[in-house]
Amino acid sequence: MKDDTRNFVLFAVLAAIILLGGNFLSATYFPRANPPATKIVAGKTKVIDTPTGPATPGPTTAGTGAVRPIAIVRAETPRVAIRTADLQGSINLKGARIDDLTLTKYKETVDKNSPPIRLLSPRGTKDAYFGGFGWSGDGVTVPDADTLFTASGTELAPGKPVTLSWANGKGQVFALTFAVDDRYMFTVRQTVKNAGPAPIALRPYALVSRAGVGTEPDTWTNHIGPIGVFDKGATYDITFDNLKGKEPGFFARLWGSSSKPGANMYDATGGWLGFGDKYFLAAVIPDRAAPVRSGFRAANGDAFQGDFTLAPRVVAPGKALVSTAKFFAGAKETNTLDRYEDRLGIPNFGKAIDWGWFEVVEKPIFKYLDWLFRNIGNFGVAIILLTVTIRTLIFPIAQRQFASMAAMKAIQPKMKAIQEKYKDDKARQQQEVMALYKTEKVNPLAGCLPTLLQIPIMYSLYKVLLLTIEMRHQPFIGWIQDLSAPDPAHILNLFGLLPFAVPAFLAIGVMPVLLGVSMYFQFKLNPAPMDEAQKQVFAIMPWMLMFVMAPFAVGLQVYWITSNLWTVAQQRLLYARHPALKEPAVKT
């Protein structure tokens, strides 16, 4: 009776950990799926109006006044239009800021008439987020945020640069020449001509400013917020909370975070810094050979700025000071970031995506998935083929594991005999067991090692599907119009036919149910454990994991379902080769 009570309590505790703890851990430490892009109403798929683009920051604090619509703010100042294949917006001649930018390739929702993602917005709007360039100096009048520049043209496009200029009336002429490529990179040449009677000292600078922290969570596996490279690899330690004066979190301290409360400034050569959302990035990039003072700081009202300043330079009369910087504003496309890193020499620019420890595994997985998608045209089918490929490649590892398990099970009677014979002499018992392993040529760790080798591969695939923008808003079949969002077809309201909203913890779609079914058959193939509590846990675990995994992206669920079904097929083959493993464990 005591054993039954203990088993029941153990079962209840394990069930609670899986059902409740799983949701807590996934929400706290793992990247979340995108918000639902569609919903099922009366059995029909409809687009949700809520935008799913980058987080919208709040107003800045530097003299913005009341928050106003962007169309009104944009019309208040003269501008130079920006037009490329992937970008559309304008440069504000007041302050010479790139503060109006949309990404024409990416939309807020899956609706074909959805507006494009707005990445940058001018000061005084709800979405204040911009890049700026200028100079600071002592004893010289320099342009500021209210300076009105004169433009050499009306449009900035690839192969069509524009120069903004301003004279301070004291002999100095300041000019900013903007150029843009066919993707997301701006090149800005900052020039100062000194026609005055005396030398001047200037410090060129560049900045990216945003207000608010957004709604996307900064998790243990995916950094959201301030990011930069300062004479080393990418720095993921700095958070919005740190900049506001809060101490680094527990995990940041555990892994030796270099971040500190308040402004985080560094002396570096080259590098880059900016603010990254899950899918989008705005960053300023100094010349790779330039010594700079760079870092992040915060102001009142959740206003944040990343900037770099070059060392002071003296400009003699009749001379000019020229410096060049770059500004990236766009999507964190893996191939695009890598191309900029290689061609422009921007250090670790590909690490704007938080690949983590297993980048060496994740990058090849992504490259293969991207190749499959470009050749097939359906991202869901590409995920299925990728999963089949990976499971097939690691099949020899699984086969080796099964062979080791079969060998271990074959010597179980001899091990039990040794344990019974030397039950009062543990040291002798251990010696005899080791001798048995040597005689039978069995390695007890051989069954664990293959599992350990598979963990980085499976985790890498998980991160690739969650972090790369290439899966965002990709349709699969029927009602699934966004593989990066949860399944919208909720069973409990009969796929939207019943007029009520399903609570989040009961929002089970078709794909999570298929996931639970595939897990059930996978567990069914395993030998039945001899302990009753274990039997109960294994019997209910597939259905509990169905609830735990329901909030994840459909793309991940497609991977898990495919992996489970392929594993079932492989297990049937392996059990046919090692039939002894199917025999249930026997109590002794």
C-alpha positions in Angstrom: 0.0 0.0 0.0 2.9 2.3 0.8 4.4 1.6 -2.6 1.2 2.4 -4.3 0.9 5.7 -2.4 4.5 6.6 -3.2 4.0 5.8 -6.9 0.8 7.9 -7.1 2.5 10.9 -5.4 5.5 10.5 -7.8 3.2 10.4 -10.7 1.3 13.5 -9.7 4.5 15.4 -9.1 6.0 14.4 -12.5 2.7 15.3 -14.2 2.6 18.8 -12.6 6.3 19.4 -13.5 5.7 18.5 -17.1 2.4 20.4 -17.5 3.2 23.5 -15.5 7.0 23.6 -15.5 7.3 23.0 -19.2 5.2 26.1 -20.0 7.2 28.2 -17.5 10.6 27.1 -18.7 9.6 27.6 -22.4 8.2 31.0 -21.8 11.2 32.1 -19.6 14.2 30.7 -21.3 13.3 29.8 -24.8 12.4 32.0 -27.8 8.7 32.3 -28.2 6.6 31.7 -31.3 5.4 34.8 -33.1 1.9 36.0 -32.2 -0.8 34.2 -34.2 -1.1 35.5 -37.8 -4.5 34.0 -38.5 -7.5 32.7 -36.6 -10.3 30.3 -37.5 -13.8 31.9 -37.5 -16.8 29.9 -38.5 -14.5 27.3 -40.0 -12.7 29.9 -42.2 -9.1 31.3 -41.9 -9.0 35.0 -41.3 -6.0 37.3 -40.8 -5.5 38.9 -37.4 -5.2 42.6 -37.7 -2.6 43.0 -34.9 0.8 43.7 -36.5 3.5 41.2 -35.9 6.4 43.3 -37.0 9.2 44.7 -34.8 8.3 46.0 -31.3 7.0 49.6 -31.3 9.0 51.8 -29.0 7.4 54.7 -27.0 8.2 58.4 -27.5 11.6 59.8 -27.0 12.2 62.5 -24.3 14.2 65.1 -26.2 11.7 67.8 -26.8 9.1 65.8 -28.5 6.0 67.1 -26.9 2.8 65.0 -27.5 3.0 61.9 -29.6 1.5 62.5 -33.1 0.7 60.5 -36.2 3.8 59.8 -38.3 2.2 61.3 -41.4 1.9 64.7 -39.7 5.4 64.6 -38.2 6.9 63.5 -41.5 5.2 66.4 -43.4 6.6 69.1 -41.0 10.1 69.0 -42.4 11.7 68.8 -45.9 13.0 65.3 -46.8 15.0 63.3 -49.3 13.2 60.2 -50.5 14.8 56.8 -50.1 13.9 54.2 -52.7 15.5 50.7 -53.2 14.1 47.3 -54.0 13.8 46.5 -50.2 13.5 49.9 -48.6 11.3 52.9 -48.8 11.4 56.1 -46.7 13.2 59.4 -46.3 16.0 61.3 -44.8 15.0 64.2 -42.5 16.9 67.4 -43.6 16.3 68.7 -40.1 19.1 67.1 -38.2 20.1 64.9 -41.2 18.6 61.8 -39.7 17.5 58.6 -41.3 14.2 58.4 -39.4 11.6 57.1 -41.9 12.1 53.6 -43.2 9.9 50.7 -44.1 10.9 47.2 -45.3 8.9 46.6 -48.5 9.7 42.9 -48.5 8.2 42.2 -45.1 4.6 42.9 -44.1 3.0 43.3 -40.7 0.5 40.4 -41.3 0.0 37.6 -43.8 -2.8 39.6 -45.5 -1.7 40.5 -49.1 -2.9 44.1 -48.5 -1.0 44.4 -45.2 1.3 47.5 -44.9 5.1 46.8 -44.8 7.1 46.6 -41.6 8.0 50.1 -40.3 11.5 49.9 -38.8 12.4 53.6 -38.3 10.2 56.6 -37.3 10.9 60.2 -36.5 11.2 61.8 -33.1 7.8 62.8 -31.8 6.0 59.7 -33.1 4.9 56.6 -31.2 7.6 54.6 -32.9 10.6 57.0 -32.5 13.6 55.1 -33.8 16.3 56.6 -36.0 20.0 56.9 -37.0 22.0 60.1 -37.0 25.4 61.4 -37.9 27.3 64.6 -36.8 30.2 66.2 -35.0 31.0 67.5 -31.6 33.7 70.1 -30.9 34.9 72.9 -28.6 35.0 76.5 -29.8 33.2 75.7 -33.1 29.6 75.8 -34.1 28.4 72.4 -35.2 25.1 71.2 -36.6 22.6 69.8 -34.1 19.2 68.0 -34.1 17.5 71.2 -35.2 19.9 72.2 -38.0 18.3 72.4 -41.5 20.6 70.9 -44.1 20.5 71.6 -47.9 20.2 68.5 -50.2 21.9 68.1 -53.5 19.0 65.9 -54.8 15.5 64.8 -54.0 16.0 61.0 -54.0 18.5 58.5 -52.6 18.8 55.2 -54.5 21.4 52.6 -55.4 24.0 54.4 -57.5 22.4 57.7 -56.8 24.0 59.3 -53.7 22.8 62.5 -52.1 24.9 65.1 -50.2 23.4 67.2 -47.3 25.4 70.3 -46.5 25.3 73.2 -44.0 27.6 76.2 -43.4 27.9 77.6 -39.9 28.7 81.2 -41.1 32.1 81.1 -39.5 34.1 79.5 -42.3 33.2 75.8 -41.7 31.1 73.8 -44.1 29.7 70.4 -42.9 28.6 67.8 -45.4 27.1 64.3 -45.2 27.1 62.2 -48.3 24.6 59.3 -48.2 24.8 56.3 -50.4 22.7 53.1 -50.2 23.2 49.6 -51.7 20.5 47.3 -53.1 19.7 45.8 -49.6 19.9 47.5 -46.2 23.3 49.2 -45.9 23.9 52.9 -46.0 27.4 54.5 -46.4 27.8 58.0 -44.9 30.8 60.1 -45.7 31.2 63.0 -43.1 33.2 65.9 -44.4 34.1 69.2 -42.8 36.0 72.0 -44.7 37.6 74.6 -42.6 37.8 77.9 -44.5 38.2 79.9 -41.2 41.2 81.7 -40.0 42.1 79.2 -37.2 42.3 75.5 -36.7 39.4 73.6 -35.2 39.0 70.3 -33.3 36.2 68.0 -34.1 35.0 64.6 -33.1 32.8 62.8 -35.7 30.1 60.6 -34.3 27.2 58.3 -35.3 24.2 57.1 -33.3 21.2 54.9 -33.4 18.4 56.0 -31.0 15.2 54.3 -30.0 12.5 54.8 -27.3 11.0 51.9 -25.4 12.0 48.3 -24.9 9.4 46.7 -27.1 7.4 43.6 -26.4 9.7 40.9 -27.5 11.3 39.0 -24.6 15.1 38.9 -24.0 15.5 35.2 -23.3 18.4 32.9 -22.3 18.6 31.5 -25.9 17.8 34.7 -27.9 19.1 38.1 -27.0 16.8 41.1 -27.8 18.0 44.6 -27.3 21.4 46.3 -27.3 24.0 44.4 -29.2 27.5 45.2 -30.4 31.0 44.1 -31.2 33.8 45.8 -29.2 37.2 44.4 -30.2 35.9 40.9 -29.6 32.9 38.6 -30.3 29.4 39.9 -30.2 28.3 41.2 -26.8 24.9 39.9 -25.6 25.3 40.9 -22.0 23.9 44.4 -22.1 20.1 44.7 -21.6 17.7 47.6 -21.4 17.3 47.0 -17.7 21.1 47.3 -17.3 21.1 50.6 -19.1 18.3 51.8 -16.8 20.5 51.0 -13.7 19.5 47.5 -12.8 22.0 44.8 -12.0 22.5 42.0 -14.5 20.3 39.0 -14.1 21.2 35.7 -12.5 22.2 33.9 -15.7 24.2 36.9 -16.9 26.2 36.9 -13.7 26.6 33.1 -13.8 28.2 33.3 -17.2 30.5 36.2 -16.3 28.6 39.1 -17.8 30.7 42.2 -18.5 27.6 44.4 -18.4 27.2 46.9 -15.5 24.3 49.1 -14.4 24.1 52.4 -16.3 25.9 53.4 -19.4 28.2 50.7 -20.9 31.0 52.3 -22.9 34.1 50.7 -24.5 37.3 51.8 -26.2 37.6 49.8 -29.4 38.8 49.7 -32.9 36.1 49.3 -35.5 33.3 47.0 -34.5 29.6 47.9 -34.6 26.6 48.4 -32.3 22.9 48.9 -32.4 19.5 47.5 -31.3 18.3 44.1 -32.4 14.8 42.7 -32.3 14.0 39.1 -33.1 14.0 39.6 -36.9 15.3 43.2 -37.4 18.3 45.3 -36.7 19.5 48.9 -36.8 23.2 49.5 -36.2 26.0 52.0 -36.8 29.3 50.8 -38.0 32.6 52.8 -37.8 35.5 52.4 -40.2 37.1 49.0 -39.2 40.5 50.6 -38.6 39.2 53.6 -36.6 39.8 53.9 -32.8 36.4 54.8 -31.3 34.7 55.3 -28.0 31.4 53.4 -28.3 28.6 52.0 -26.2 25.1 52.4 -24.9 23.3 54.8 -22.6 19.8 55.5 -21.4 17.7 58.7 -20.7 14.5 59.3 -18.8 11.4 57.9 -20.3 12.8 54.6 -21.7 14.9 56.4 -24.3 18.1 54.5 -25.3 21.0 55.3 -27.6 23.9 53.4 -29.0 26.7 55.6 -30.4 30.4 55.8 -31.3 32.7 58.8 -31.3 36.0 59.1 -33.1 39.1 60.6 -31.4 39.4 64.5 -31.7 40.9 65.6 -35.0 42.4 69.0 -35.6 41.5 70.6 -38.9 43.8 73.4 -40.0 42.7 76.4 -42.1 42.2 75.4 -45.7 42.1 71.7 -44.8 39.2 69.2 -44.6 38.3 66.3 -42.2 36.8 63.2 -43.9 35.5 60.1 -42.1 33.2 57.3 -43.2 30.7 55.3 -41.4 27.9 52.8 -42.3 24.4 52.4 -41.1 22.5 49.1 -41.3 18.7 49.1 -41.1 16.9 46.0 -42.2 16.1 42.4 -41.7 18.4 39.9 -40.0 18.6 37.7 -43.0 21.4 35.1 -42.5 22.9 35.2 -45.9 22.7 39.0 -46.1 24.5 39.5 -42.8 27.2 37.0 -43.7 27.7 38.7 -47.0 28.2 42.1 -45.3 30.7 40.5 -42.9 32.7 39.0 -45.7 32.6 41.7 -48.3 32.7 44.8 -46.1 34.9 43.3 -43.4 32.4 44.0 -40.6 33.6 41.9 -37.7 31.1 39.3 -36.5 28.2 40.9 -38.2 26.5 37.5 -38.7 26.3 37.2 -34.9 23.5 39.9 -35.0 21.6 36.6 -34.9 22.1 35.0 -31.5 23.2 31.6 -32.7 24.7 30.6 -29.4 27.2 27.8 -28.7 26.2 25.6 -31.6 26.6 28.0 -34.4 29.0 25.6 -36.1 26.1 23.1 -36.4 23.3 25.6 -36.8 24.7 27.4 -39.9 25.0 24.3 -42.1 21.5 23.3 -41.0 20.2 26.7 -42.1 22.1 26.7 -45.4 20.6 23.3 -46.3 17.1 24.3 -45.2 17.3 27.5 -47.2 18.5 25.5 -50.2 15.6 23.1 -49.9 13.1 26.0 -49.6 14.5 27.8 -52.6 14.2 24.7 -54.7 10.8 23.4 -53.4 9.0 26.7 -52.7 7.2 25.4 -49.6 8.9 26.0 -46.2 6.9 23.3 -44.4 7.9 20.6 -47.0 11.5 21.9 -46.7 11.3 21.3 -42.9 10.0 17.8 -43.4 12.8 16.9 -45.9 15.4 18.5 -43.6 14.2 16.4 -40.6 14.2 13.2 -42.7 17.7 14.0 -43.8 19.0 14.7 -40.3 17.3 11.6 -38.8 18.7 9.5 -41.6 22.2 10.8 -41.1 22.2 10.1 -37.4 20.6 6.7 -37.9 23.9 4.9 -37.6 24.3 6.5 -34.2 20.9 5.3 -33.1 21.7 1.8 -34.5 24.9 1.8 -32.4 22.9 2.9 -29.3 20.4 0.1 -29.8 23.2 -2.5 -30.3 24.8 -1.3 -27.0 21.4 -1.5 -25.3 20.9 -5.0 -26.6 24.3 -6.1 -25.4 23.6 -4.6 -21.9 20.3 -6.4 -21.7 21.9 -9.7 -22.7 24.3 -9.7 -19.7 21.6 -8.6 -17.2 21.2 -12.1 -15.8 24.9 -12.4 -15.1 24.9 -8.9 -13.6 22.0 -9.8 -11.3 23.9 -13.0 -10.2 27.0 -10.9 -9.4 24.9 -8.4 -7.4 23.2 -11.2 -5.5 26.5 -13.0 -4.8 28.4 -10.0 -3.6 25.5 -8.0 -2.1 27.4 -7.5 1.1 30.7 -6.5 -0.5 30.2 -3.5 -2.8 33.8 -3.1 -3.7 34.1 -6.7 -4.9 30.7 -6.4 -6.7 32.0 -3.4 -8.6 35.2 -5.3 -9.6 33.3 -8.3 -10.9 30.9 -6.1 -12.9 33.8 -4.3 -14.5 35.4 -7.7 -15.3 32.1 -8.8 -16.8 32.0 -5.7 -19.1 35.6 -6.5 -20.2 34.9 -10.2 -20.8 31.7 -9.6 -22.8 33.2 -6.5 -24.5 30.4 -4.2 -23.4 30.7 -0.5 -22.8 27.9 0.8 -20.5 28.5 4.3 -21.7 28.1 3.4 -25.3 24.3 3.7 -25.0 24.5 7.3 -23.6 27.1 8.8 -25.9 25.0 8.6 -29.1 22.2 10.5 -27.2 24.7 13.2 -26.2 25.9 13.5 -29.8 22.3 14.0 -31.0 21.5 16.8 -28.5 23.5 19.6 -30.2 22.0 18.6 -33.6 18.4 18.6 -32.4 18.8 21.8 -30.4 20.5 23.5 -33.3 17.5 22.7 -35.6 15.2 24.1 -32.9 17.1 27.4 -32.8 17.3 27.6 -36.6 13.5 27.3 -37.0 12.8 29.9 -34.2 15.4 32.6 -34.9 15.7 32.9 -38.6 13.4 35.4 -40.4 13.2 33.1 -43.4 10.3 31.1 -41.8 8.3 34.2 -40.8 4.9 34.4 -42.5 5.6 31.2 -44.6 2.5 29.2 -45.4 2.3 25.4 -45.3 -1.0 23.8 -46.0 -4.7 24.9 -45.8 -5.3 26.9 -42.6 -1.6 27.2 -41.7 -0.5 30.5 -43.2 2.4 31.3 -40.9 4.8 28.5 -39.8 6.4 30.9 -37.2 3.1 31.2 -35.2 1.1 28.6 -33.2 -1.6 26.5 -34.9 -4.8 28.7 -35.2 -7.2 25.8 -35.7 -8.4 25.3 -32.1 -10.2 22.0 -31.6 -12.2 22.9 -28.4 -14.3 25.6 -30.3 -14.7 23.3 -33.3 -12.2 25.3 -35.4 -14.0 28.6 -34.8 -17.5 27.3 -35.5 -18.5 27.8 -31.8 -18.5 31.6 -30.9 -16.1 31.6 -28.0 -12.4 32.1 -27.5 -10.4 29.2 -26.2 -8.2 29.9 -23.1 -4.5 30.0 -23.9 -3.7 26.9 -21.9 -6.4 24.9 -23.8 -5.6 26.3 -27.2 -4.9 23.0 -28.8 -4.8 22.9 -32.6 -4.7 20.1 -35.1 -0.9 20.0 -35.3 -0.4 19.7 -31.5 -2.9 16.8 -31.6 -0.9 15.1 -34.4 2.2 15.7 -32.3 0.6 13.9 -29.3 -0.5 11.0 -31.5 3.0 10.6 -33.0 4.5 10.7 -29.5 2.0 8.1 -28.3 3.1 5.6 -31.1 6.7 6.3 -30.4 6.3 5.6 -26.6 4.2 2.5 -27.5 7.1 0.9 -29.3 9.3 1.1 -26.2 9.3 -1.8 -23.8 6.8 -1.4 -20.9 8.6 -0.4 -17.7 8.1 -2.7 -14.7 7.2 0.1 -12.3 3.5 1.0 -12.2 4.2 4.7 -11.7 6.5 4.8 -14.7 3.8 3.1 -16.7 1.3 5.8 -15.8 3.8 8.6 -16.5 4.7 7.1 -19.9 1.0 6.6 -20.8 0.0 10.2 -20.1 3.2 12.0 -21.1 2.4 12.3 -24.9 -0.9 14.1 -24.1 0.7 16.3 -21.5 3.5 17.3 -23.9 0.8 18.0 -26.5 -0.4 20.8 -24.2 3.1 22.0 -23.4 4.2 22.2 -27.1 0.9 23.7 -28.4 2.1 27.4 -28.0 5.2 26.7 -30.1 5.6 27.6 -33.8 3.9 25.3 -36.2 7.2 24.9 -38.0 8.7 23.4 -34.9 5.6 21.1 -34.5 6.0 20.0 -38.1 9.6 19.1 -37.3 8.7 17.2 -34.1 5.9 15.2 -35.8 8.2 14.3 -38.7 11.0 13.4 -36.3 8.6 11.2 -34.2 7.2 9.3 -37.2 10.7 8.8 -38.7 11.9 7.6 -35.3 9.0 5.1 -35.1 10.0 3.7 -38.5 13.6 3.5 -37.5 12.7 1.8 -34.1 10.7 -0.8 -35.9 13.7 -1.7 -38.0 16.1 -1.7 -35.0 13.7 -3.8 -32.9 13.6 -6.3 -35.8 17.4 -6.5 -35.6 17.4 -6.6 -31.8 14.2 -8.4 -30.7 15.5 -8.9 -27.2 15.0 -5.2 -26.5 11.2 -5.5 -26.9 10.9 -7.9 -24.0 9.5 -6.2 -20.9 11.7 -5.8 -18.0 11.3 -8.5 -15.3 11.4 -7.8 -11.6 14.0 -9.8 -9.7 
